[in-house]
Amino acid sequence: MDKIQNLHKYQTPKNFRGRSAVVVQLWRVTYAIFFRPSPQVLYGWRRFLLRLFGAKIGKKVIIRPTASITYPWKVTIGDYSWIGGEVVLYSLGNIKVGENTVISQRSYICTGTHDYNTEDFRIYAQDIHIGSKCWLATDVYIAPGINIEDGVVVGARSSVFSDLDANKVYVGSPAKSIKNRKLE
């Protein structure tokens, strides 16, 4: 047990954040002062701020002011997608969201975790890809390294720990397919 999780040995890997400490802090200040308090209707303003910090944001993307983006330079969101209120894009790794996709309120897209079997509790990141024309309903959790194919629906309060196949509806924790999505 002595070799498990001695946090005084933890170190964040060099270049893990993808930008300098100054840029990271500048983003945090910008988020607190300009992004989060912005009026709901200023979607263009929030798209501008995210692009300013290196995010790749498509046309007419809707991002609510209460959404939280850890490192914008690791985020790509396709045209006409929506990011709901209090959504967390925990972008220690890259997050790619396709076109016409909805990530509903309070969902948590988590690219980072720790190796709990190491003494230094090593942190690492795995990219997440969410396809086009998907809907993640309220309070969905997506684990690191997940690939969600196009046309997927994930029901409210579901947790996704494995890749999801296209055009299916998933619910539960862990999320399981319950039926095919009818595309008209």
C-alpha positions in Angstrom: 0.0 0.0 0.0 2.9 2.4 0.5 3.5 2.6 -3.3 -0.1 3.6 -4.1 -1.1 7.3 -4.5 1.4 9.4 -2.6 0.3 12.8 -3.8 3.4 14.6 -2.7 5.1 12.8 -5.7 2.5 14.1 -8.2 3.8 16.3 -11.1 1.9 17.6 -14.0 3.8 16.5 -17.2 5.6 19.2 -19.1 3.5 20.8 -21.8 0.4 18.9 -20.7 -1.8 22.0 -20.9 -0.7 22.7 -24.5 0.1 26.4 -23.9 2.2 28.3 -21.5 1.1 29.0 -17.9 0.6 32.7 -18.9 -1.8 31.8 -21.7 -3.7 29.4 -19.4 -4.1 32.1 -16.8 -5.1 34.6 -19.5 -7.8 32.3 -20.6 -9.1 31.8 -17.1 -9.3 35.6 -16.6 -11.0 36.1 -20.0 -13.5 33.4 -19.2 -14.3 34.9 -15.7 -14.6 38.5 -16.9 -15.8 38.3 -20.5 -17.2 34.9 -21.3 -19.2 33.7 -18.3 -21.0 37.0 -17.5 -21.9 37.7 -21.1 -25.6 37.9 -21.9 -27.2 34.7 -23.2 -27.8 36.1 -26.7 -24.1 36.9 -27.4 -23.3 33.6 -29.0 -21.0 35.4 -31.5 -19.1 37.0 -28.7 -18.4 33.7 -27.0 -17.4 32.1 -30.4 -15.0 35.0 -30.9 -13.4 34.6 -27.5 -13.0 30.8 -28.0 -11.5 31.3 -31.5 -9.1 34.0 -30.0 -7.7 31.2 -27.8 -7.4 28.7 -30.6 -10.7 26.8 -30.5 -12.0 25.7 -33.9 -15.6 26.8 -33.8 -18.0 26.3 -36.7 -20.8 28.5 -38.1 -23.7 29.5 -35.9 -22.5 27.3 -32.9 -24.5 28.1 -29.8 -22.5 28.0 -26.5 -24.3 29.0 -23.3 -22.4 31.5 -21.1 -22.4 28.9 -18.2 -20.6 26.3 -20.3 -17.0 25.6 -19.0 -14.1 25.0 -21.4 -10.8 24.1 -19.7 -8.4 24.7 -22.7 -10.1 26.1 -25.8 -7.1 25.4 -28.0 -8.0 21.7 -27.6 -11.7 22.0 -28.7 -13.2 21.7 -32.1 -17.0 22.2 -32.6 -18.7 21.8 -36.0 -21.3 24.0 -37.7 -24.7 24.5 -36.0 -23.9 22.5 -32.9 -25.2 23.5 -29.4 -23.4 23.4 -26.1 -25.9 23.8 -23.2 -25.8 25.5 -19.9 -23.4 24.2 -17.3 -21.8 21.8 -19.8 -18.2 21.0 -18.9 -15.7 20.5 -21.7 -12.8 19.2 -19.6 -10.4 19.4 -22.4 -7.1 18.1 -21.0 -7.1 16.1 -24.2 -8.7 17.1 -27.5 -12.5 17.2 -27.8 -14.0 17.1 -31.3 -17.8 17.6 -31.8 -19.3 17.2 -35.2 -22.0 19.3 -36.9 -25.6 19.7 -35.8 -24.8 18.0 -32.5 -26.5 19.0 -29.1 -24.7 18.5 -25.8 -27.5 19.3 -23.3 -27.2 21.1 -19.9 -24.9 19.7 -17.2 -23.2 17.2 -19.4 -19.6 16.5 -18.6 -17.2 15.6 -21.4 -14.0 14.4 -19.6 -10.8 13.8 -21.4 -8.6 13.5 -18.3 -8.0 11.0 -15.6 -5.3 9.6 -13.3 -3.5 6.3 -13.2 -4.6 5.2 -9.7 -2.1 2.3 -9.7 0.9 4.6 -9.8 2.6 6.0 -6.8 2.7 9.5 -8.3 -1.0 9.3 -9.3 0.0 10.1 -12.9 -2.4 12.3 -14.9 -3.1 11.6 -18.5 -5.5 12.6 -21.2 -7.4 10.7 -24.0 -9.2 12.5 -26.8 -13.0 12.3 -27.2 -14.8 12.4 -30.5 -18.6 13.1 -30.7 -20.0 12.7 -34.2 -22.4 14.8 -36.2 -26.2 14.8 -35.6 -25.9 13.4 -32.1 -27.9 14.4 -29.0 -26.4 14.0 -25.5 -29.4 14.7 -23.2 -29.2 16.3 -19.8 -26.4 15.3 -17.4 -24.5 12.8 -19.6 -21.0 11.8 -18.7 -18.5 10.9 -21.4 -15.3 9.1 -20.2 -11.8 9.7 -21.6 -11.0 8.1 -25.0 -14.6 7.7 -26.2 -15.7 7.8 -29.8 -19.4 8.4 -30.5 -20.4 7.9 -34.1 -22.9 10.0 -36.1 -26.6 10.0 -35.2 -26.3 8.8 -31.7 -28.8 9.7 -28.9 -27.6 9.3 -25.3 -30.4 9.5 -22.7 -30.5 11.8 -19.7 -28.1 10.9 -16.8 -26.3 8.2 -18.8 -22.6 7.5 -18.4 -20.6 6.4 -21.5 -17.5 4.3 -20.8 -17.2 2.6 -24.2 -17.5 3.7 -27.9 -21.0 4.1 -29.3 -22.2 2.9 -32.7 -23.9 5.1 -35.2 -27.7 5.8 -35.3 -28.6 4.1 -32.0 -30.2 5.3 -28.8 -28.3 4.6 -25.6 -29.4 4.9 -21.9 -28.1 4.0 -18.5 -24.9 3.7 -16.6 -23.0 2.3 -18.3 -24.9 3.3 -21.4 -26.4 0.4 -23.4 -28.2 0.5 -26.8 -31.9 0.1 -26.5 -33.0 0.7 -30.1 -32.0 2.1 -33.5 -32.6 5.8 -34.1 -35.2 6.3 -36.8 -33.8 8.8 -39.3 -36.5 10.5 -41.5 
